Amino acid sequence: MGRAWADPERSPSVAIPLVDRVTGAANGISHLSLTAFRNFRALSLEFEPRPLVLTGCNGAGKSNLLEAVSFLAPGSGMRGAGLREVDCRHLDNAPMGSPGGRAWAVHARYSGRQGAFALGTGRDPREESADENTRDRRLCRIEGAPARSQAAFAEILSILWLTPSMDRIFVERSSLRRRFLDRLVAGLHPEHPSRVSAYEQAMRERARVLRGDAPAADGAERDRWLSGLEVEMAGHAVAIAAARGETVDALNAAMDEAVGPFPRADLAIDGAVE
């Protein structure tokens, strides 16, 4: 990879490939290529399985590289950007959303405990002519074949980030910390995000029934509906709480093994079910 080393006094962005402590094999991304992504018209990088520090002037594209990697996880990437916001705006690529512009794409080669995988994702180019109000679609591919959903990436690798804009999670509402913890949990339990989503959907449906916004029904049918939703919520809640607890236990165990001057934390979950 061509490194552009700049002012060493600047705070860098860091990506760290890991080595599997069980197998000794390199875990991480060995290849990354971008097409029409942010300020990159086309870029291809090769990485070695060791810690990597990106440095450069403001606007060079360091955070854009990390954002590209973050799209190999379910969701909207580390910036939470809309799909068309990510399109390259160079002069040789048409303006964002124009029929002549190329949709962005990210391709990577990842090696982990399950083996090596070719991963790809990007905005569906067939949506170019869609109305501005039409929701864009993100395509995901594994070994060149369409993935059933973005969640399929989570079954292969886990990607986490903590950016300066997220430092408020330690002092603001607990829902922010719970959301960050759930991202950690997904690294050990790939099915966790779908359980959380199902729980929240059942909770919204239950609230709708209690408000009287559900289709008209007699009291007995309404009670059966509520009972079914509450049974579903209880089942998901126990599984969610168990996964969170196992993850926190694993984090505490890992920190107990850590060597170095950095203060060690003691993590715990404060919740009725936990």
C-alpha positions as CSV (number, residue, x, y, z in Angstrom):
1,M,0.0,0.0,0.0
2,G,1.3,3.5,-0.7
3,R,1.6,5.3,2.6
4,A,1.4,9.1,2.8
5,W,3.0,9.8,6.2
6,A,2.3,13.3,7.3
7,D,2.5,15.3,10.6
8,P,3.2,12.7,13.3
9,E,1.7,15.0,16.0
10,R,-1.8,14.7,14.6
11,S,-4.1,12.2,16.1
12,P,-4.4,9.3,13.7
13,S,-7.2,6.9,12.9
14,V,-6.3,3.3,13.7
15,A,-7.4,-0.1,12.3
16,I,-6.0,-3.2,13.9
17,P,-6.0,-6.6,12.2
18,L,-5.8,-9.4,14.9
19,V,-4.2,-12.8,15.1
20,D,-6.4,-15.6,16.3
21,R,-5.1,-16.8,19.7
22,V,-6.4,-20.3,19.1
23,T,-5.3,-21.0,15.6
24,G,-2.5,-18.5,15.2
25,A,-3.9,-17.5,11.8
26,A,-4.1,-13.9,10.8
27,N,-7.5,-12.4,11.2
28,G,-8.2,-9.3,9.2
29,I,-8.6,-7.6,5.9
30,S,-5.8,-8.3,3.4
31,H,-7.3,-6.4,0.5
32,L,-9.6,-3.4,0.1
33,S,-10.8,-1.8,-3.1
34,L,-13.1,1.2,-3.4
35,T,-15.1,2.4,-6.5
36,A,-16.6,5.9,-6.5
37,F,-16.5,6.0,-2.7
38,R,-16.4,9.5,-1.1
39,N,-13.2,11.2,-2.4
40,F,-11.9,8.0,-4.0
41,R,-12.7,7.4,-7.7
42,A,-10.9,4.1,-7.6
43,L,-8.5,2.7,-5.0
44,S,-6.9,-0.7,-4.3
45,L,-4.9,-1.5,-1.2
46,E,-3.1,-4.6,0.1
47,F,-2.6,-5.0,3.9
48,E,-0.3,-7.1,6.0
49,P,-1.7,-8.9,9.2
50,R,-0.3,-6.4,11.7
51,P,-1.4,-3.1,13.3
52,L,-2.0,-0.4,10.8
53,V,-1.9,3.4,11.5
54,L,-3.3,5.8,8.9
55,T,-1.9,9.3,9.0
56,G,-2.4,12.3,6.7
57,C,-3.6,15.8,6.3
58,N,-7.2,16.7,7.0
59,G,-9.4,15.7,4.1
60,A,-6.9,13.1,2.8
61,G,-9.5,10.3,3.2
62,K,-8.4,8.5,6.4
63,S,-11.9,8.4,7.9
64,N,-13.3,7.5,4.5
65,L,-11.2,4.4,4.4
66,L,-12.4,3.4,7.8
67,E,-16.0,4.2,6.8
68,A,-15.6,1.9,3.8
69,V,-14.5,-0.9,6.1
70,S,-17.5,-0.2,8.4
71,F,-19.9,-0.9,5.5
72,L,-18.8,-4.6,5.8
73,A,-21.0,-4.7,8.9
74,P,-24.8,-4.5,8.9
75,G,-26.2,-0.9,9.2
76,S,-25.3,2.5,7.8
77,G,-21.6,2.6,8.5
78,M,-19.8,4.6,11.1
79,R,-21.2,7.9,9.9
80,G,-24.8,6.7,9.5
81,A,-24.8,8.3,6.0
82,G,-27.5,7.9,3.4
83,L,-26.4,5.7,0.5
84,R,-26.3,8.5,-2.0
85,E,-24.3,10.7,0.3
86,V,-21.4,8.2,-0.1
87,D,-21.2,8.5,-3.9
88,C,-18.0,10.0,-5.2
89,R,-18.3,13.7,-6.4
90,H,-15.2,14.0,-8.5
91,L,-15.7,15.8,-11.8
92,D,-15.3,12.5,-13.8
93,N,-18.1,11.0,-11.8
94,A,-21.5,12.7,-12.3
95,P,-23.0,14.6,-9.4
96,M,-24.6,12.6,-6.6
97,G,-27.8,10.9,-7.8
98,S,-27.3,11.8,-11.5
99,P,-28.2,9.0,-14.0
100,G,-24.6,9.2,-15.4
101,G,-22.8,8.7,-12.1
102,R,-21.3,5.4,-10.8
103,A,-22.8,4.0,-7.6
104,W,-20.2,3.4,-4.9
105,A,-18.9,-0.1,-4.1
106,V,-16.5,-1.6,-1.6
107,H,-14.8,-5.0,-2.0
108,A,-12.6,-6.7,0.5
109,R,-10.8,-10.0,1.2
110,Y,-11.2,-11.1,4.8
111,S,-9.5,-14.0,6.6
112,G,-10.9,-15.3,9.9
113,R,-11.5,-18.4,11.9
114,Q,-14.0,-19.6,9.4
115,G,-11.7,-19.1,6.5
116,A,-11.1,-16.6,3.7
117,F,-14.0,-14.7,2.1
118,A,-14.5,-12.2,-0.7
119,L,-17.0,-9.6,0.5
120,G,-18.6,-6.8,-1.5
121,T,-21.2,-4.2,-0.9
122,G,-22.5,-1.0,-2.5
123,R,-25.4,1.1,-3.6
124,D,-27.6,-0.7,-6.1
125,P,-26.8,1.0,-9.5
126,R,-30.2,0.1,-10.9
127,E,-31.7,2.7,-8.5
128,E,-30.2,5.7,-10.5
129,S,-33.4,6.6,-12.2
130,A,-35.5,6.3,-9.0
131,D,-37.4,9.2,-7.5
132,E,-35.5,11.2,-4.8
133,N,-38.0,10.0,-2.3
134,T,-37.4,6.3,-3.1
135,R,-35.3,4.5,-0.6
136,D,-32.0,3.3,-2.0
137,R,-31.0,-0.3,-1.7
138,R,-27.6,-1.6,-0.5
139,L,-26.4,-4.8,-2.2
140,C,-24.2,-7.3,-0.3
141,R,-22.3,-10.2,-1.8
142,I,-20.2,-13.0,-0.3
143,E,-17.9,-14.9,-2.7
144,G,-19.7,-13.1,-5.6
145,A,-23.1,-14.4,-4.7
146,P,-25.9,-12.2,-3.3
147,A,-26.2,-12.4,0.4
148,R,-29.7,-12.9,1.9
149,S,-29.2,-9.7,4.0
150,Q,-26.6,-7.4,5.5
151,A,-26.8,-9.6,8.6
152,A,-24.9,-12.3,6.7
153,F,-21.7,-10.2,7.1
154,A,-22.0,-10.5,10.9
155,E,-21.8,-14.2,10.6
156,I,-18.3,-13.9,9.1
157,L,-16.6,-10.9,10.8
158,S,-17.3,-8.4,13.6
159,I,-16.4,-4.7,13.0
160,L,-16.5,-2.2,15.9
161,W,-15.7,1.5,16.1
162,L,-15.6,4.2,18.7
163,T,-15.4,7.6,17.1
164,P,-15.0,11.0,18.9
165,S,-18.7,11.8,18.2
166,M,-19.6,8.7,20.2
167,D,-17.9,9.7,23.4
168,R,-21.2,10.9,24.9
169,I,-22.3,7.3,25.3
170,F,-20.6,7.4,28.7
171,V,-22.5,10.3,30.1
172,E,-25.8,10.4,28.3
173,R,-28.9,8.2,28.2
174,S,-28.5,4.5,28.8
175,S,-30.0,3.6,25.4
176,L,-26.8,4.8,23.7
177,R,-24.6,2.5,25.9
178,R,-27.1,-0.4,25.3
179,R,-26.8,0.1,21.5
180,F,-23.0,0.1,21.7
181,L,-23.0,-3.0,23.8
182,D,-25.3,-4.7,21.4
183,R,-22.8,-4.1,18.6
184,L,-20.2,-5.8,20.8
185,V,-22.6,-8.7,21.5
186,A,-23.1,-9.2,17.7
187,G,-19.5,-10.1,17.4
188,L,-20.1,-13.2,19.6
189,H,-23.7,-13.8,18.7
190,P,-24.5,-13.0,15.1
191,E,-28.2,-13.6,15.6
192,H,-28.4,-11.0,18.4
193,P,-29.3,-8.0,16.2
194,S,-32.3,-9.8,14.7
195,R,-33.5,-10.7,18.2
196,V,-33.2,-7.1,19.4
197,S,-35.1,-6.0,16.3
198,A,-37.9,-8.6,16.8
199,Y,-38.2,-7.6,20.5
200,E,-38.5,-3.9,19.6
201,Q,-41.1,-4.7,16.9
202,A,-43.2,-6.7,19.3
203,M,-42.9,-4.0,21.9
204,R,-44.2,-1.4,19.4
205,E,-47.0,-3.7,18.4
206,R,-48.0,-4.2,22.0
207,A,-48.0,-0.4,22.6
208,R,-50.2,0.0,19.5
209,V,-52.8,-2.5,20.9
210,L,-52.8,-0.9,24.3
211,R,-53.4,2.5,22.7
212,G,-56.4,1.1,20.8
213,D,-54.8,1.7,17.4
214,A,-55.1,-2.0,16.4
215,P,-57.9,-3.3,14.3
216,A,-61.2,-3.5,16.2
217,A,-61.5,-6.7,18.3
218,D,-63.5,-7.9,21.3
219,G,-61.9,-8.0,24.7
220,A,-61.1,-11.7,24.5
221,E,-59.3,-11.4,21.2
222,R,-57.4,-8.4,22.4
223,D,-56.2,-10.2,25.5
224,R,-55.1,-13.2,23.3
225,W,-53.2,-10.8,21.0
226,L,-51.5,-9.1,24.0
227,S,-50.7,-12.4,25.6
228,G,-49.0,-13.7,22.4
229,L,-46.9,-10.5,22.0
230,E,-45.8,-10.6,25.6
231,V,-44.8,-14.3,25.4
232,E,-42.7,-13.4,22.3
233,M,-41.2,-10.4,24.0
234,A,-40.3,-12.5,27.1
235,G,-38.6,-15.1,25.0
236,H,-36.5,-12.6,23.1
237,A,-35.7,-10.7,26.3
238,V,-34.2,-13.7,28.0
239,A,-32.1,-14.5,25.0
240,I,-31.0,-10.9,24.6
241,A,-30.1,-10.6,28.3
242,A,-28.1,-13.9,28.2
243,A,-26.1,-12.8,25.2
244,R,-25.3,-9.5,26.8
245,G,-24.2,-11.2,30.0
246,E,-22.0,-13.7,28.2
247,T,-20.3,-10.9,26.3
248,V,-19.7,-8.8,29.4
249,D,-18.2,-11.9,31.1
250,A,-15.9,-12.5,28.1
251,L,-14.8,-8.8,28.1
252,N,-14.0,-9.0,31.8
253,A,-12.0,-12.2,31.3
254,A,-10.1,-10.6,28.4
255,M,-9.2,-7.6,30.5
256,D,-8.1,-9.7,33.4
257,E,-5.5,-11.2,31.0
258,A,-4.4,-7.9,29.7
259,V,-0.8,-6.7,30.4
260,G,0.1,-3.0,30.5
261,P,-0.2,0.2,32.3
262,F,-3.7,1.1,31.1
263,P,-6.3,1.0,34.0
264,R,-8.5,-2.1,33.9
265,A,-12.3,-1.7,33.9
266,D,-14.8,-3.8,35.6
267,L,-18.0,-4.1,33.4
268,A,-21.4,-5.0,34.6
269,I,-25.0,-4.8,33.3
270,D,-27.6,-3.1,35.5
271,G,-31.0,-4.5,34.4
272,A,-33.9,-6.3,35.9
273,V,-33.7,-9.3,33.6
274,E,-29.9,-9.5,33.8
